[in-house]
Amino acid sequence: MAGTSQTAPHDRDGGTSQNDRPDPATGVFLAHRNLLFTVAYEMLGSAADAEDVLQETWLRWAGVDLGTVQNQRAYLVRITTRQALTRLRTLGRRKESYVGPWLPEPLLTALDVAEDVALADSVSMAMLLVLETLGPTERAVFVLREVFDLAYDEIAEAVDKSPAAVRQIAHRARAHVAARRPRGVVSPAETRAALAAFQRAAETGDLQRLLDILAPDVVFLGDGGGVKQAVLRPIVGADSVARVLAAGLGRIAATASLQPAQVNGYPALILRLDGELDTVIAVRIDDGLITGLYAVRNPEKLSHMQRETALRH
């Protein structure tokens, strides 16, 4: 199986076919593929980059002597983490030249993700944006410890640090995230209610209705990637955000439609223009009000909205 010309096997359900049984290395990789994708995605916030990391992980895994591997899951997670760390540093340099705000790549997710509260919280747009404020090693340690509950010695091997250093990094990262994450766990029902109110206000152009659902310190971020028109800097404050939204939606009202969807484990809205996917709108909710509004328009980031992505812890 070794060789750099091989393509990573794809199996969104992590299963195998009765009529086409894979070799042992492929079978193990497929069994853990959704988990490895989730690790890479939470570290990178980019599904495209996470897929590239899985390809690199597969190339390294395919040449391993399975008889020498005691814990296959841990070994695969270690390879994935190291590849994701390398990619994360490259991604950081790309973001420096990105046009306008950079937002995570949205994923269309199944209801089982929403039902796993811990998983949904860890891949939510709000949490991924908090993780963006961590350094690469801090982010890796936080994700592996807090989300996937790996032991400190396993994480130490993955990030090339001592277990003692990893404990310190985990403590710092936990405090950093706690100070910035949403103030409480928000139920899908609460998010749906806020989005329904937002949708009604947007569709009617009712400025007061928008103001009623937006927190006074709401932040609106738009990601067009320099390809689609979007706000080039954060818009802060309910009045400013409501006016920008009312004006923008007013211009496209004749051809626009808003539809609910499950995005990154939480309810979100999809904006279609003339029936074509144009924008994914996700929100952060605190105390029943929208405190973060995230509009992803960059076409390169919308490819994973065509089909559901399987995520696993």
C-alpha positions in Angstrom: 0.0 0.0 0.0 2.9 2.3 0.4 3.5 5.0 -2.2 2.8 8.6 -2.8 0.5 8.1 -5.8 -2.3 6.6 -3.8 -5.6 8.5 -3.2 -7.1 8.5 0.2 -10.2 6.3 0.4 -13.5 8.1 1.0 -16.3 6.7 2.9 -18.5 9.4 4.5 -20.2 6.8 6.8 -16.9 5.3 7.9 -18.1 1.8 6.7 -17.1 -0.8 4.2 -18.8 -2.6 1.3 -19.7 -6.3 1.7 -18.5 -7.0 -1.9 -15.4 -4.9 -1.8 -13.6 -5.5 1.5 -10.6 -3.2 1.9 -7.2 -4.4 3.1 -6.5 -4.0 6.8 -4.8 -0.5 6.5 -7.7 0.9 4.4 -10.3 -0.7 6.7 -8.7 1.0 9.8 -8.5 4.3 8.1 -12.1 4.2 6.9 -13.3 3.2 10.4 -11.7 6.4 11.8 -12.0 8.7 8.8 -14.9 10.8 10.2 -13.1 11.2 13.5 -9.9 12.3 11.7 -11.8 14.8 9.5 -13.4 16.3 12.6 -10.0 16.7 14.4 -8.5 18.4 11.3 -11.6 20.6 10.7 -11.7 21.8 14.3 -8.0 22.6 14.1 -8.3 24.4 10.8 -11.8 25.7 10.4 -11.5 24.7 6.7 -13.1 21.6 5.2 -10.9 21.8 2.1 -7.7 21.9 4.2 -9.1 19.2 6.4 -9.6 17.0 3.4 -6.0 17.7 2.3 -4.8 16.7 5.8 -6.6 13.4 5.5 -4.9 12.8 2.2 -1.5 13.4 3.8 -2.5 11.2 6.8 -3.5 8.4 4.5 -0.2 8.5 2.5 1.7 8.2 5.8 -0.6 5.5 7.2 -0.5 3.4 4.1 3.2 2.8 4.6 3.0 1.8 8.2 3.6 -1.7 9.5 0.3 -2.3 11.3 2.0 -5.0 13.5 4.1 -2.3 15.2 1.1 -0.1 16.1 -0.4 -0.7 19.5 -3.2 1.9 19.4 -4.3 2.5 15.8 -6.8 5.3 16.7 -4.1 7.3 18.7 -1.5 6.7 15.9 -3.9 8.1 13.2 -4.9 11.0 15.4 -1.2 11.8 16.0 -0.4 11.8 12.2 -3.5 14.0 11.5 -2.6 16.4 14.3 0.9 16.9 13.0 -0.2 17.4 9.5 -2.9 19.8 10.6 -0.4 21.8 12.6 1.8 22.2 9.6 -1.2 23.2 7.5 -2.5 25.6 10.3 0.7 27.6 10.1 0.5 27.9 6.4 -3.2 28.9 6.7 -2.2 31.6 9.1 0.0 33.2 6.5 -2.8 33.0 3.9 -5.2 34.7 6.2 -2.9 37.7 6.6 -3.5 38.5 2.9 -7.2 37.5 2.9 -9.6 40.2 1.6 -11.9 41.2 4.5 -12.8 39.1 7.5 -12.0 35.3 7.4 -14.7 33.0 8.5 -14.7 29.2 8.9 -16.0 27.1 6.1 -19.6 26.1 6.9 -20.7 22.5 6.8 -24.1 21.1 6.2 -24.6 18.7 9.1 -27.1 16.0 10.0 -29.4 16.0 13.0 -27.2 13.5 14.8 -24.5 16.2 15.1 -27.1 18.6 16.7 -28.2 15.9 19.1 -24.6 15.5 20.4 -24.4 18.8 22.4 -20.7 18.6 23.0 -19.9 17.9 19.3 -22.3 20.6 18.1 -20.8 23.2 20.4 -17.2 22.3 19.4 -17.9 22.7 15.7 -20.2 25.7 15.9 -19.2 28.9 14.0 -19.0 30.7 17.3 -16.6 28.2 18.8 -14.5 28.0 15.7 -14.1 31.7 15.8 -13.0 31.5 19.4 -10.4 28.8 18.5 -9.1 31.2 15.8 -7.7 33.4 18.7 -5.5 30.6 19.9 -1.9 29.9 18.6 -1.5 26.7 16.5 -0.1 24.5 19.4 -2.7 25.9 21.9 -5.5 25.1 19.4 -4.3 21.6 18.9 -3.9 20.9 22.6 -7.3 22.4 23.4 -9.1 20.4 20.7 -7.4 17.1 21.5 -7.9 17.5 25.3 -11.2 19.3 25.7 -13.1 18.0 22.6 -11.6 14.5 22.1 -10.5 13.8 25.7 -7.1 12.5 24.8 -4.7 11.8 27.6 -1.9 14.3 28.1 0.8 11.8 27.1 -1.0 11.1 23.8 -1.3 14.8 23.1 2.4 15.3 24.0 3.4 12.8 21.3 1.2 14.5 18.8 2.5 18.1 19.4 6.1 17.1 20.3 5.9 18.6 23.8 6.4 17.0 27.2 3.2 16.0 29.1 4.0 18.7 31.7 4.2 21.4 29.0 1.0 20.1 27.5 -0.8 20.4 30.8 0.3 24.1 31.1 -0.7 24.8 27.5 -4.1 23.1 28.1 -4.7 25.2 31.2 -3.9 28.5 29.3 -6.0 27.5 26.3 -9.0 26.5 28.5 -8.9 29.9 30.3 -8.5 31.8 27.0 -11.5 30.0 25.5 -13.7 30.3 28.6 -13.3 34.0 28.5 -14.5 34.3 24.9 -16.9 31.5 24.3 -20.7 32.0 24.4 -21.8 32.6 28.0 -23.9 29.4 28.2 -24.9 26.4 26.1 -27.6 27.5 23.7 -30.2 24.9 22.7 -31.1 24.4 19.1 -34.6 25.5 19.9 -33.4 28.8 21.2 -31.2 29.3 18.1 -34.2 28.4 15.8 -36.4 30.9 17.6 -33.8 33.7 17.2 -33.3 32.8 13.6 -37.0 32.6 12.9 -37.4 36.1 14.3 -34.4 37.3 12.3 -35.8 35.7 9.1 -39.2 37.5 9.6 -37.5 40.8 10.2 -35.2 40.4 7.2 -38.0 39.3 4.9 -40.3 42.2 5.9 -37.5 44.8 6.0 -38.8 45.7 9.5 -35.9 47.6 11.1 -37.5 47.5 14.6 -37.9 43.8 14.5 -34.2 43.4 13.6 -33.3 45.7 16.5 -35.4 43.6 18.8 -33.5 40.4 18.1 -29.9 41.9 17.9 -27.9 42.4 21.1 -26.7 46.0 21.6 -23.0 44.9 21.0 -23.7 42.5 18.1 -20.9 42.0 15.6 -21.6 41.3 12.0 -18.9 39.6 9.9 -19.1 38.9 6.2 -16.7 36.7 4.2 -16.6 37.3 0.4 -13.0 36.3 0.0 -12.5 39.1 -2.5 -14.7 37.2 -4.9 -18.2 38.3 -3.7 -19.2 41.6 -2.2 -19.2 41.6 1.6 -18.4 44.0 4.4 -14.7 44.4 4.6 -14.5 45.0 8.3 -16.7 44.0 11.3 -19.9 46.0 11.8 -20.5 46.6 15.5 -23.7 47.6 17.3 -27.4 46.8 16.8 -28.3 50.0 15.0 -25.4 49.8 12.5 -25.9 46.1 11.8 -29.7 46.4 11.4 -29.3 49.3 8.9 -26.6 47.4 6.9 -28.8 44.3 6.8 -32.0 46.1 5.9 -30.3 48.0 3.1 -28.5 44.8 1.7 -31.6 42.6 1.9 -33.8 45.3 0.5 -31.7 45.5 -2.7 -32.1 41.8 -3.4 -35.6 41.2 -2.0 -37.1 40.4 -5.4 -34.9 37.5 -6.1 -33.9 36.3 -2.7 -35.2 33.6 -0.4 -34.1 32.5 3.1 -34.3 28.9 4.1 -33.4 27.2 7.4 -30.6 24.6 7.5 -28.4 22.7 9.9 -25.0 24.2 9.7 -22.1 23.1 11.9 -24.5 21.4 14.3 -26.8 24.4 14.8 -29.7 26.0 12.9 -28.7 28.6 10.3 -30.1 30.3 7.3 -29.3 29.8 3.6 -29.8 32.8 1.3 -30.5 31.9 -2.3 -30.6 34.3 -5.2 -32.6 33.1 -8.2 -32.6 29.7 -6.6 -28.8 29.5 -6.4 -26.9 29.2 -3.1 -25.4 32.6 -2.3 -24.8 33.0 1.4 -24.7 30.9 4.6 -25.8 32.9 7.6 -24.8 31.5 11.1 -25.3 33.2 14.4 -24.0 33.3 17.9 -26.7 33.6 20.7 -26.2 34.9 24.2 -29.1 35.4 26.6 -31.6 35.0 23.8 -30.2 37.7 21.5 -27.9 37.5 18.5 -24.5 38.7 19.5 -22.7 37.4 16.4 -23.9 37.3 12.8 -21.7 35.5 10.3 -22.3 35.6 6.6 -20.2 33.4 4.4 -20.4 34.3 0.7 -17.0 33.2 -0.7 -18.0 30.5 -3.3 -14.9 28.5 -2.5 -16.2 28.0 1.1 -19.7 26.8 0.1 -18.9 23.4 -1.6 -19.6 21.5 1.6 -23.2 22.9 1.7 -24.2 20.5 -1.2 -24.2 17.4 1.0 -24.1 16.5 4.6 -20.7 16.1 6.2 -20.4 13.3 8.8 -18.6 14.3 12.0 -17.5 12.1 14.9 -15.9 12.3 18.3 
